[in-house]
């Protein structure tokens, strides 16, 4: 009885799962950077109004509230540096998500496993 061997060469099933994992990871990173961008916008534009309302009250602020207020001040002070970095992160993640994963042949994977200095 003849047994079937797994497909070899470019485009094997293992490569497709690697491509899907890379795509999923890239989309996750884009989502994280977009979340950071949203938090940045909140700290720069919305949170200063909340800080002004807190300042109008006579109660002292808690340590956590003071730390968040300082984080907002940091975002407003260094926003011209942070904003291009966030935009570059979004762009790089989007390009990575759209770019196809490199295809590696099964023979190359096996060769890498045998030649690995860590094994």
N, C-alpha and C positions, 0 to 999 in steps of 0.2 A: 504494500500500500504506500502510495506516494504522499509525503507530507508537504504542506505548503510552507514556505519560508516567508518571513515578514518582508515587506517591500524594502528595497534598498535604493540608494541614490537620492537625488534631489527631490524634495517634495514628499518625503515619507510622512506617516501619520504623526510621528514624534515632533516633527518640525511645525506642523500645524498647531499643536497644542502649545508649543513655545511661542508662536506668533500670537495666539489668543491671550496667553499670559502677559506677553509684553504689551499688547494693546490694552488689556485690562489695567495693568500697572500704570501705563501712561495716562489713561483716563482718570485713574484715581489721583495721580499727582496733579493733573490739571484741576480736578475738583478741590484738592487741598489748597492749591494756590489761589483759586477763585474764592474760596472761603476766607483765606488770609486777606485777599483784596477787599472783600466785603467788610471784614472786621476793621481793616485800615480805614475805609471810607466812613464807617460808623464812628470810629474814634476821632477822625478829623472833622466831620461835619455835624454829627448828631450829639455826641457825648459832651462837647463843650457847653451846649445849652443846659444839659443836665447838671454839669458842674456849677454853672451860674445859679441854678435853682438851689443847689445844695449850699452854695455860699451865702445865699440870702437868709438861710435858716441860722439860728443862733447855736445849734448843736454842733459839737465837734465831730469830725468825720472819723470813721473807723480806720484801722490800718489798711484793710483791704480796699476801702473806697479811696484812700489816699494813693495806694499803689496803682489802681486803675486810672486815677486822675493823672498821675505821672506818666503812665503809659500813653495816655491820650496826648499829653503835652509832647512826649517824645515823637509820636506819629506826626503831630503838627509841625514840630521843629525840623525833623529830618525827612519829611514827606517827599521832597524833591529828589532825595537819594533812594528812598524805599519804593516809590512808585515805579520808576523805570526797572528796578530789580523784579518787582512783582509782575510787571508786564512782560519782561523777558522770560520769566518762569512760565507764564501762561503760554507765550508763543512757542517756547522750546518744548513744552509738554504737548501742545497741539501738533507740532510738527512730528514729534516722536510717535504720537497716537496715529497719525495718518500714514507715516512711513512704514512700508512692509518690513517684517522681521527678516533678517538674513537667513537664508536656507543653508543648512549644513548637512552634508551627506552622512549616512550611517557609517561609512568607512572612516570618515574623518573623526567622527565621535569615538569610534573604537580605537583609532590610532592615538587620539588624545588621552584616552583612558590608560593605554599601555605605556605611553611616554611620560605620564605625569610623575614629577619628582616627589610628590607627596604620598604616593601610594607605595 
